[in-house]
């Protein structure tokens, strides 16, 4: 890969203009997150009514949820190759267009077979989006705000779920499940407009040898670096890598990074967050919230608290760091799962006990979005160098979706077979395991350039000691002319 002579750096825009462009990248990715969140949450209300219209069994109800996740696994597996081959922007355009088409078709489905087929295809689009959108944002924003910008995708996703639950509640009186499913086709079509105006990311242009274009876009989006030096650093880092194949992640120096991202992705979902997202009306009904549509309305307030928690994570993620946010979120999840185990274990779901259960669900969901929910996208986009980044994100999110598939398909059956108390106790044990795993493996990457983070993995999971003044650079992937980065 050539890092062609960069003879003339284009006149840089003002810092204000560059920041506005960076915010437009983040905003566009966030809109995709809203659509993803809406589609994730819309089935929770629609399932109550479509299961009656289509006379679904418990297994068929699980399949309506899990088949979308199965499609998402396929999308995540092909997403890495797609975003490398066609570009981050082209993948986002495909995602937005596919969302609009398949969401509209799901709302028009005449029977459950057609619904399942369309939801599988929608799942493929979702799988591509959760690889492409965070990557698009991460590679287009300055290091000092990258954590917040990528975590904003999670804010948007939660906002989409919040909107879903209020829509579900508003439409529940008439059982309008087709409207519940179909409304997100409108923003999916509209997001195509800003996407068509934006360039691809600097790192993708370097990956394809278009270094002059990379310098132009780097100057447009990051006022904190010398675009010529930064593009040269990206090109040098790419030249060091043997290729973007998945098997490259199984060899040193990135086997440790692969273990981290796969484990984090799996624990993110196996601890049960989408049991609440997909089945919250049923969970609240079992708690005793049945009057005046409470089982539809209360999930809206749960997601509002989650939205506030995600915003809080964004405000502190680039100040306190990734580890503090991640570990505190997982720890709170484990505590709330213990509370839910106790609540359901009493067998007295009435009066004050129902509100204790509601509070535990609210804090569990908020803690997930504060920790796992915000950091999964950040680590997926940071853990690997540019040539492995999309493949690494794809592998991580595939692990996440496999766990999601297990929860989506088997949670209702597990609740019926083992009971709610044992089910939540099992999820609590998994949350404790996730806490230990994150404590041992999660690096602190705040303030680090994407190319710099690979030094952590090269050094066996430790940050290299700072260079003495006047020492030579440790490798060609960092350019001595670049400004120093903040250390953890």
DOTI-909402 format. One line per field, with one value per residue (C-alpha): residue number from 1; residue in one letter; x, y, z. Coordinates in nm, 2 decimals, m for minus. Layout:
N
pos	c(NUM, ...);
code	c(A, ...);
u	c(X, ...);
v	c(Y, ...);
w	c(Z, ...);
This chain:
488
pos	c(1, 2, 3, 4, 5, 6, 7, 8, 9, 10, 11, 12, 13, 14, 15, 16, 17, 18, 19, 20, 21, 22, 23, 24, 25, 26, 27, 28, 29, 30, 31, 32, 33, 34, 35, 36, 37, 38, 39, 40, 41, 42, 43, 44, 45, 46, 47, 48, 49, 50, 51, 52, 53, 54, 55, 56, 57, 58, 59, 60, 61, 62, 63, 64, 65, 66, 67, 68, 69, 70, 71, 72, 73, 74, 75, 76, 77, 78, 79, 80, 81, 82, 83, 84, 85, 86, 87, 88, 89, 90, 91, 92, 93, 94, 95, 96, 97, 98, 99, 100, 101, 102, 103, 104, 105, 106, 107, 108, 109, 110, 111, 112, 113, 114, 115, 116, 117, 118, 119, 120, 121, 122, 123, 124, 125, 126, 127, 128, 129, 130, 131, 132, 133, 134, 135, 136, 137, 138, 139, 140, 141, 142, 143, 144, 145, 146, 147, 148, 149, 150, 151, 152, 153, 154, 155, 156, 157, 158, 159, 160, 161, 162, 163, 164, 165, 166, 167, 168, 169, 170, 171, 172, 173, 174, 175, 176, 177, 178, 179, 180, 181, 182, 183, 184, 185, 186, 187, 188, 189, 190, 191, 192, 193, 194, 195, 196, 197, 198, 199, 200, 201, 202, 203, 204, 205, 206, 207, 208, 209, 210, 211, 212, 213, 214, 215, 216, 217, 218, 219, 220, 221, 222, 223, 224, 225, 226, 227, 228, 229, 230, 231, 232, 233, 234, 235, 236, 237, 238, 239, 240, 241, 242, 243, 244, 245, 246, 247, 248, 249, 250, 251, 252, 253, 254, 255, 256, 257, 258, 259, 260, 261, 262, 263, 264, 265, 266, 267, 268, 269, 270, 271, 272, 273, 274, 275, 276, 277, 278, 279, 280, 281, 282, 283, 284, 285, 286, 287, 288, 289, 290, 291, 292, 293, 294, 295, 296, 297, 298, 299, 300, 301, 302, 303, 304, 305, 306, 307, 308, 309, 310, 311, 312, 313, 314, 315, 316, 317, 318, 319, 320, 321, 322, 323, 324, 325, 326, 327, 328, 329, 330, 331, 332, 333, 334, 335, 336, 337, 338, 339, 340, 341, 342, 343, 344, 345, 346, 347, 348, 349, 350, 351, 352, 353, 354, 355, 356, 357, 358, 359, 360, 361, 362, 363, 364, 365, 366, 367, 368, 369, 370, 371, 372, 373, 374, 375, 376, 377, 378, 379, 380, 381, 382, 383, 384, 385, 386, 387, 388, 389, 390, 391, 392, 393, 394, 395, 396, 397, 398, 399, 400, 401, 402, 403, 404, 405, 406, 407, 408, 409, 410, 411, 412, 413, 414, 415, 416, 417, 418, 419, 420, 421, 422, 423, 424, 425, 426, 427, 428, 429, 430, 431, 432, 433, 434, 435, 436, 437, 438, 439, 440, 441, 442, 443, 444, 445, 446, 447, 448, 449, 450, 451, 452, 453, 454, 455, 456, 457, 458, 459, 460, 461, 462, 463, 464, 465, 466, 467, 468, 469, 470, 471, 472, 473, 474, 475, 476, 477, 478, 479, 480, 481, 482, 483, 484, 485, 486, 487, 488);
code	c(X, X, X, X, X, X, X, X, X, X, X, X, X, X, X, X, X, X, X, X, X, X, X, X, X, X, X, X, X, X, X, X, X, X, X, X, X, X, X, X, X, X, X, X, X, X, X, X, X, X, X, X, X, X, X, X, X, X, X, X, X, X, X, X, X, X, X, X, X, X, X, X, X, X, X, X, X, X, X, X, X, X, X, X, X, X, X, X, X, X, X, X, X, X, X, X, X, X, X, X, X, X, X, X, X, X, X, X, X, X, X, X, X, X, X, X, X, X, X, X, X, X, X, X, X, X, X, X, X, X, X, X, X, X, X, X, X, X, X, X, X, X, X, X, X, X, X, X, X, X, X, X, X, X, X, X, X, X, X, X, X, X, X, X, X, X, X, X, X, X, X, X, X, X, X, X, X, X, X, X, X, X, X, X, X, X, X, X, X, X, X, X, X, X, X, X, X, X, X, X, X, X, X, X, X, X, X, X, X, X, X, X, X, X, X, X, X, X, X, X, X, X, X, X, X, X, X, X, X, X, X, X, X, X, X, X, X, X, X, X, X, X, X, X, X, X, X, X, X, X, X, X, X, X, X, X, X, X, X, X, X, X, X, X, X, X, X, X, X, X, X, X, X, X, X, X, X, X, X, X, X, X, X, X, X, X, X, X, X, X, X, X, X, X, X, X, X, X, X, X, X, X, X, X, X, X, X, X, X, X, X, X, X, X, X, X, X, X, X, X, X, X, X, X, X, X, X, X, X, X, X, X, X, X, X, X, X, X, X, X, X, X, X, X, X, X, X, X, X, X, X, X, X, X, X, X, X, X, X, X, X, X, X, X, X, X, X, X, X, X, X, X, X, X, X, X, X, X, X, X, X, X, X, X, X, X, X, X, X, X, X, X, X, X, X, X, X, X, X, X, X, X, X, X, X, X, X, X, X, X, X, X, X, X, X, X, X, X, X, X, X, X, X, X, X, X, X, X, X, X, X, X, X, X, X, X, X, X, X, X, X, X, X, X, X, X, X, X, X, X, X, X, X, X, X, X, X, X, X, X, X, X, X, X, X, X, X, X, X, X, X, X, X, X, X, X, X, X, X, X, X, X, X, X, X, X, X, X);
u	c(0.00, 0.15, 0.14, 0.19, 0.37, 0.15, 0.30, 0.03, m0.19, m0.52, m0.59, m0.75, m1.11, m1.16, m1.19, m1.55, m1.62, m1.43, m1.62, m1.95, m1.86, m1.76, m2.09, m2.27, m2.10, m2.20, m2.56, m2.60, m2.48, m2.71, m3.02, m2.94, m2.92, m3.26, m3.40, m3.22, m3.35, m3.71, m3.70, m3.55, m3.83, m4.13, m4.18, m4.23, m4.57, m4.66, m4.60, m4.89, m5.14, m4.99, m4.97, m5.34, m5.40, m5.17, m5.26, m4.89, m4.76, m4.49, m4.23, m4.35, m4.35, m3.98, m3.91, m4.05, m3.79, m3.50, m3.53, m3.44, m3.14, m3.04, m3.05, m2.84, m2.58, m2.56, m2.54, m2.26, m2.06, m2.07, m2.07, m1.69, m1.61, m1.88, m1.76, m1.41, m1.50, m1.76, m1.68, m1.83, m2.06, m2.18, m2.27, m2.46, m2.66, m2.74, m2.85, m3.08, m3.25, m3.29, m3.44, m3.70, m3.81, m3.81, m3.98, m4.26, m4.30, m4.31, m4.60, m4.79, m4.71, m5.03, m4.91, m4.64, m4.43, m4.40, m4.34, m4.05, m3.89, m3.90, m3.78, m3.48, m3.39, m3.44, m3.21, m2.94, m2.96, m2.94, m2.64, m2.46, m2.56, m2.42, m2.08, m2.09, m2.24, m2.01, m1.71, m1.82, m1.85, m1.53, m1.31, m1.45, m1.42, m1.12, m0.97, m1.06, m1.44, m1.44, m1.57, m1.86, m1.93, m1.95, m2.14, m2.39, m2.50, m2.61, m2.80, m2.98, m3.05, m3.21, m3.40, m3.54, m3.65, m3.81, m4.00, m4.11, m4.26, m4.46, m4.58, m4.67, m4.87, m5.05, m5.15, m5.22, m5.58, m5.66, m5.41, m5.25, m4.94, m4.88, m4.83, m4.61, m4.38, m4.40, m4.34, m3.96, m3.96, m4.00, m3.67, m3.49, m3.57, m3.49, m3.14, m3.03, m3.03, m2.74, m2.55, m2.53, m2.36, m2.10, m1.76, m1.63, m1.38, m1.01, m0.90, m1.11, m0.96, m0.61, m0.71, m0.79, m0.47, m0.66, m0.42, m0.49, m0.86, m0.78, m0.59, m0.87, m1.13, m0.90, m0.86, m1.24, m1.31, m1.03, m0.89, m0.66, m0.41, m0.18, m0.38, m0.07, 0.11, m0.19, m0.27, 0.10, 0.07, m0.25, m0.08, 0.23, 0.01, m0.17, 0.16, 0.26, m0.05, m0.06, m0.43, m0.78, m0.87, m1.04, m0.75, m0.51, m0.69, m0.60, m0.23, m0.01, m0.02, m0.40, m0.52, m0.56, m0.77, m0.98, m1.05, m1.15, m1.39, m1.55, m1.60, m1.73, m1.97, m2.11, m2.14, m2.31, m2.62, m2.61, m2.67, m3.03, m3.09, m3.29, m3.51, m3.64, m3.64, m3.83, m4.06, m4.11, m4.49, m4.51, m4.26, m4.45, m4.78, m4.63, m4.53, m4.89, m4.90, m5.21, m5.45, m5.48, m5.21, m4.94, m4.75, m4.71, m4.65, m4.40, m4.14, m4.13, m4.02, m3.76, m3.61, m3.63, m3.41, m3.18, m3.16, m3.05, m2.79, m2.65, m2.62, m2.44, m2.20, m2.13, m2.05, m1.79, m1.66, m1.38, m1.30, m1.32, m1.23, m1.38, m1.31, m1.48, m1.80, m1.80, m1.72, m1.97, m2.24, m2.19, m2.16, m2.50, m2.66, m2.55, m2.69, m3.03, m3.05, m3.01, m3.29, m3.52, m3.43, m3.54, m3.86, m3.98, m3.86, m4.10, m4.40, m4.59, m4.60, m4.83, m4.82, m4.47, m4.30, m4.42, m4.26, m3.94, m3.94, m4.01, m3.73, m3.49, m3.58, m3.54, m3.19, m3.08, m3.17, m3.01, m2.69, m2.67, m2.69, m2.45, m2.19, m2.22, m2.45, m2.22, m1.89, m1.97, m1.97, m1.66, m1.45, m1.58, m1.44, m1.12, m0.98, m0.80, m0.59, m0.75, m0.70, m0.86, m1.11, m1.41, m1.34, m1.29, m1.61, m1.79, m1.66, m1.74, m2.09, m2.15, m2.07, m2.31, m2.58, m2.54, m2.60, m2.89, m3.04, m3.02, m3.20, m3.46, m3.55, m3.53, m3.61, m4.00, m3.96, m3.70, m3.94, m4.22, m4.00, m3.76, m3.96, m3.87, m3.66, m3.43, m3.41, m3.30, m3.06, m2.89, m2.86, m2.71, m2.43, m2.35, m2.33, m2.08, m1.87, m1.89, m1.77, m1.46, m1.39, m1.41, m1.19, m0.92, m0.93, m1.07, m0.80, m0.83, m0.82, m0.94, m0.76, m0.56, m0.54, m0.68, m0.34, m0.18, m0.41, m0.25, 0.06, m0.13, m0.20, 0.15, 0.29, 0.09, m0.20, 0.00, 0.07, 0.43, 0.64, 0.66, 0.96, 1.24, 1.28, 1.46, 1.41, 1.31, 0.96, 0.89, 0.75, 0.65, 0.28, 0.32, 0.46, 0.69, 0.53, 0.19, 0.09, 0.11, m0.20, m0.34, m0.23, m0.46);
v	c(0.00, 0.33, 0.64, 0.85, 1.18, 1.44, 1.74, 1.99, 2.00, 2.18, 2.50, 2.39, 2.50, 2.70, 2.49, 2.58, 2.45, 2.13, 2.07, 2.13, 1.87, 1.62, 1.68, 1.62, 1.28, 1.20, 1.32, 1.11, 0.80, 0.89, 0.90, 0.54, 0.46, 0.60, 0.38, 0.08, 0.14, 0.19, m0.14, m0.32, m0.20, m0.19, m0.56, m0.56, m0.39, m0.52, m0.88, m0.86, m0.80, m0.97, m1.29, m1.28, m1.20, m1.47, m1.72, m1.76, m2.02, m1.93, m2.08, m1.88, m1.56, m1.63, m1.69, m1.35, m1.19, m1.43, m1.45, m1.07, m1.14, m1.43, m1.19, m0.95, m1.21, m1.26, m0.88, m0.85, m1.13, m0.97, m0.61, m0.60, m0.70, m0.48, m0.16, m0.23, m0.31, m0.05, 0.21, 0.32, 0.57, 0.33, 0.07, 0.33, 0.42, 0.05, 0.02, 0.33, 0.22, m0.13, m0.01, 0.19, m0.10, m0.38, m0.19, m0.09, m0.46, m0.59, m0.36, m0.50, m0.87, m1.08, m1.37, m1.48, m1.65, m1.33, m1.14, m1.37, m1.35, m0.97, m0.95, m1.17, m0.94, m0.64, m0.81, m0.84, m0.46, m0.41, m0.63, m0.42, m0.10, m0.19, m0.25, 0.04, 0.33, 0.33, 0.27, 0.57, 0.79, 0.67, 0.72, 1.07, 1.24, 1.37, 1.15, 1.39, 1.35, 1.01, 0.82, 1.06, 1.07, 0.69, 0.66, 0.91, 0.62, 0.44, 0.75, 0.75, 0.38, 0.43, 0.73, 0.52, 0.26, 0.54, 0.66, 0.30, 0.25, 0.57, 0.49, 0.14, 0.28, 0.53, 0.27, m0.01, 0.09, 0.00, m0.28, m0.11, m0.33, m0.26, 0.11, 0.02, m0.17, 0.06, 0.42, 0.41, 0.38, 0.76, 0.86, 0.57, 0.73, 1.08, 1.00, 0.92, 1.30, 1.40, 1.08, 1.16, 1.49, 1.35, 1.20, 0.87, 0.85, 0.95, 0.60, 0.43, 0.66, 0.56, 0.19, 0.23, 0.43, 0.77, 0.96, 1.31, 1.27, 1.14, 1.45, 1.67, 1.49, 1.48, 1.86, 1.89, 1.69, 1.71, 2.05, 1.90, 1.73, 1.80, 1.62, 1.55, 1.39, 1.20, 1.05, 0.95, 0.78, 0.59, 0.48, 0.36, 0.16, 0.00, m0.10, m0.29, m0.51, m0.83, m0.80, m0.76, m1.13, m1.27, m1.52, m1.23, m1.17, m1.52, m1.45, m1.22, m0.93, m0.92, m1.25, m1.08, m0.81, m1.07, m1.25, m0.92, m0.81, m1.15, m1.18, m0.83, m0.87, m1.20, m1.08, m0.76, m0.95, m1.28, m1.08, m1.02, m0.66, m0.76, m0.98, m0.65, m0.48, m0.76, m0.88, m0.59, m0.58, m0.94, m0.89, m0.60, m0.79, m1.07, m0.82, m0.71, m0.40, m0.47, m0.17, 0.12, m0.01, 0.01, m0.28, m0.07, 0.27, 0.18, 0.05, 0.40, 0.55, 0.27, 0.37, 0.74, 0.66, 0.47, 0.76, 0.99, 0.73, 0.71, 1.09, 1.09, 0.83, 1.06, 1.35, 1.16, 0.89, 1.11, 1.25, 0.97, 0.70, 0.39, 0.15, 0.35, 0.38, 0.01, m0.15, 0.07, m0.01, m0.39, m0.39, m0.21, m0.46, m0.75, m0.58, m0.51, m0.87, m0.99, m0.75, m0.90, m1.25, m1.16, m0.98, m1.27, m1.52, m1.38, m1.48, m1.17, m0.94, m0.67, m0.34, m0.20, m0.51, m0.45, m0.10, m0.24, m0.47, m0.18, 0.02, m0.27, m0.32, 0.06, 0.07, m0.25, m0.11, 0.23, 0.06, m0.14, 0.16, 0.36, 0.08, m0.19, 0.00, 0.30, 0.12, m0.17, 0.07, 0.25, m0.06, m0.22, 0.08, 0.12, m0.22, m0.29, m0.11, 0.03, m0.28, m0.51, m0.26, m0.35, m0.72, m0.69, m0.49, m0.76, m1.04, m0.86, m0.78, m1.13, m1.26, m1.00, m1.11, m1.48, m1.41, m1.19, m1.47, m1.71, m1.45, m1.37, m1.73, m1.89, m1.63, m1.68, m2.06, m2.03, m1.80, m2.06, m2.36, m2.23, m1.94, m1.57, m1.59, m1.86, m1.70, m1.36, m1.54, m1.71, m1.37, m1.23, m1.50, m1.41, m1.04, m1.12, m1.32, m1.02, m0.79, m1.00, m1.04, m0.66, m0.58, m0.82, m0.74, m0.39, m0.13, 0.24, 0.41, 0.76, 1.03, 0.78, 0.81, 0.50, 0.41, 0.45, 0.20, m0.09, m0.03, m0.16, m0.50, m0.52, m0.48, m0.77, m0.58, m0.30, 0.06, 0.11, 0.32, 0.69, 0.77, 0.98, 1.33, 1.31, 0.94, 0.79, 0.69, 0.32, 0.24, 0.39, 0.40, 0.72, 1.03, 1.24, 1.56, 1.47, 1.65, 1.44, 1.25, 1.25, 0.95, 0.73);
w	c(0.00, m0.11, 0.10, m0.20, m0.17, m0.01, m0.16, m0.09, 0.21, 0.13, 0.31, 0.63, 0.71, 1.03, 1.35, 1.37, 1.02, 1.09, 1.41, 1.23, 0.97, 1.24, 1.41, 1.08, 1.05, 1.41, 1.36, 1.04, 1.23, 1.51, 1.29, 1.18, 1.55, 1.61, 1.33, 1.46, 1.81, 1.69, 1.49, 1.80, 2.03, 1.80, 1.81, 2.19, 2.15, 1.81, 1.92, 2.17, 1.89, 1.58, 1.78, 1.82, 1.45, 1.33, 1.62, 1.72, 1.96, 2.22, 2.00, 1.70, 1.91, 1.99, 1.63, 1.52, 1.75, 1.69, 1.31, 1.30, 1.52, 1.29, 0.99, 1.20, 1.25, 0.87, 0.83, 1.08, 0.92, 0.58, 0.71, 0.76, 0.41, 0.27, 0.44, 0.33, m0.03, m0.10, 0.17, 0.50, 0.33, 0.06, 0.33, 0.52, 0.20, 0.15, 0.51, 0.50, 0.18, 0.30, 0.63, 0.44, 0.21, 0.46, 0.74, 0.50, 0.38, 0.74, 0.82, 0.51, 0.58, 0.52, 0.74, 0.98, 0.71, 0.50, 0.82, 0.92, 0.58, 0.57, 0.93, 0.84, 0.55, 0.78, 1.03, 0.76, 0.71, 1.09, 1.11, 0.85, 1.02, 1.36, 1.19, 0.95, 1.15, 1.46, 1.23, 1.01, 1.31, 1.48, 1.17, 1.10, 1.44, 1.64, 1.92, 2.19, 2.12, 1.96, 2.26, 2.30, 1.93, 1.90, 2.22, 2.07, 1.85, 2.16, 2.27, 1.94, 1.97, 2.31, 2.19, 1.91, 2.17, 2.38, 2.08, 2.01, 2.35, 2.35, 2.00, 2.11, 2.41, 2.19, 1.94, 2.19, 2.23, 1.88, 1.84, 1.54, 1.52, 1.15, 1.23, 1.52, 1.28, 0.98, 1.10, 1.09, 0.71, 0.69, 0.88, 0.71, 0.37, 0.49, 0.62, 0.26, 0.20, 0.43, 0.35, m0.01, 0.08, 0.30, 0.20, 0.31, 0.60, 0.57, 0.68, 0.41, 0.15, 0.27, 0.27, m0.10, m0.18, m0.23, 0.00, m0.15, m0.09, 0.26, 0.34, 0.22, 0.44, 0.74, 0.71, 0.69, 1.00, 1.25, 1.34, 1.61, 1.39, 1.09, 0.82, 0.61, 0.91, 1.03, 0.69, 0.66, 1.00, 0.90, 0.58, 0.76, 1.01, 0.72, 0.55, 0.86, 0.86, 0.66, 0.57, 0.70, 0.72, 1.03, 1.08, 1.13, 1.46, 1.59, 1.57, 1.77, 1.84, 1.81, 1.95, 2.29, 2.13, 1.95, 2.28, 2.44, 2.17, 2.13, 2.51, 2.55, 2.27, 2.40, 2.76, 2.65, 2.54, 2.74, 3.06, 2.94, 2.83, 2.52, 2.74, 2.88, 2.54, 2.36, 2.63, 2.87, 2.84, 2.94, 3.23, 3.37, 3.33, 3.54, 3.80, 3.82, 3.61, 3.39, 3.43, 3.19, 2.96, 3.23, 3.08, 2.76, 2.93, 3.20, 2.96, 2.81, 3.15, 3.18, 2.84, 2.93, 3.23, 3.00, 2.77, 3.06, 3.17, 2.81, 2.79, 3.12, 2.99, 2.69, 2.92, 3.12, 2.88, 2.75, 3.09, 3.34, 3.08, 2.94, 3.23, 3.50, 3.29, 3.18, 3.52, 3.72, 3.46, 3.48, 3.86, 3.89, 3.65, 3.87, 4.18, 4.01, 3.89, 4.25, 4.35, 4.07, 4.19, 4.54, 4.42, 4.21, 4.47, 4.73, 4.52, 4.65, 4.35, 4.47, 4.65, 4.72, 4.59, 4.23, 4.25, 4.38, 4.08, 3.85, 4.00, 3.96, 3.59, 3.54, 3.70, 3.53, 3.19, 3.27, 3.39, 3.08, 2.86, 3.08, 3.06, 2.80, 2.57, 2.54, 2.54, 2.30, 2.00, 2.12, 2.17, 1.85, 1.66, 1.86, 1.93, 1.60, 1.34, 1.03, 0.81, 1.08, 1.22, 1.02, 1.05, 1.42, 1.46, 1.26, 1.48, 1.80, 1.70, 1.57, 1.92, 2.05, 1.82, 1.88, 2.25, 2.15, 1.95, 2.25, 2.47, 2.21, 2.14, 2.48, 2.74, 2.73, 2.75, 3.03, 3.23, 3.19, 3.27, 3.55, 3.68, 3.69, 4.01, 3.87, 3.53, 3.68, 3.92, 3.62, 3.44, 3.76, 3.76, 3.40, 3.49, 3.77, 3.52, 3.28, 3.55, 3.62, 3.24, 3.18, 3.48, 3.36, 2.99, 2.91, 2.82, 2.89, 2.55, 2.62, 2.42, 2.21, 1.83, 1.66, 1.52, 1.87, 2.04, 1.85, 2.06, 2.37, 2.20, 2.05, 2.41, 2.55, 2.69, 2.84, 2.73, 2.63, 2.86, 2.74, 2.53, 2.68, 2.53, 2.19, 2.15, 1.82, 1.74, 1.84, 1.50, 1.16, 1.25, 1.46, 1.31, 1.53, 1.39, 1.54, 1.86, 2.18, 2.29, 2.63, 2.84, 3.04);
